[in-house]
Amino acid sequence: MLRPVKKRPLRTYSILEGQCAGPEACPLSRIQAGTTVCIKHLSTAPELQVRLRELGLGEDQHVKVVACASTFICQVCNARFGISEKLADAIFVEAIPTSQAAL
């Protein structure tokens, strides 16, 4: 007999002025262009986590969101990467103070 699948409620995140409000990390896809954040968690398959870290998108890395349209353009270590919204949903970040945001 098949059991009905329980859907988990969609988690909501508070965003103020393009940054996560409070101490909790939020998805990169919720950040406004021009904001610098710090990656806290990669919620992807292990193989993809390895590849993202190879590209410089690992934990504790500062990332500047350059543009957020259908593709998210992120600047990391003087390089720019375009990632999909789905991938940006799986990268959890925390806002960093403006004084520490220099890349």
Residue pairs with C-beta under 8 A, 6 or more apart in sequence:
13 20
13 21
13 24
13 26
13 27
13 30
14 20
14 21
14 22
15 21
15 26
15 30
15 31
15 32
17 32
18 31
18 32
18 33
18 34
18 35
19 31
19 32
19 35
19 37
19 95
20 26
20 30
20 31
20 37
20 93
20 94
20 95
23 94
24 94
25 40
25 41
25 92
25 93
25 94
26 92
26 93
26 94
27 88
27 89
27 90
27 91
27 92
27 93
28 37
28 39
28 63
28 65
28 72
28 74
28 88
28 89
28 91
28 92
28 93
29 68
29 72
29 85
29 88
29 89
31 37
31 65
31 68
31 93
32 65
32 68
33 65
33 66
33 67
33 68
34 64
34 65
34 66
35 64
35 65
35 95
36 62
36 63
36 64
36 65
36 96
36 98
36 101
36 103
37 62
37 63
37 64
37 65
37 93
37 94
37 95
37 96
38 60
38 61
38 62
38 63
38 93
38 94
38 95
38 96
39 57
39 58
39 59
39 60
39 61
39 63
39 91
39 92
39 93
40 59
40 60
40 92
40 93
40 94
41 59
41 91
41 92
42 48
42 49
42 52
42 53
42 57
42 58
42 59
42 90
42 91
42 92
43 90
43 91
43 92
44 52
44 87
44 90
44 91
52 58
52 91
55 76
55 81
56 76
56 77
56 79
57 63
57 74
57 76
57 81
57 91
61 76
61 77
62 76
62 96
62 100
62 101
62 103
63 74
63 75
63 76
63 93
64 74
64 75
64 76
64 101
64 103
65 72
65 73
65 74
66 73
66 74
66 75
66 80
67 73
68 88
70 85
71 82
71 83
71 84
71 85
72 82
72 83
72 84
72 85
72 87
72 88
73 80
73 81
73 82
74 80
74 81
74 82
74 83
75 103
77 103
78 103
83 91
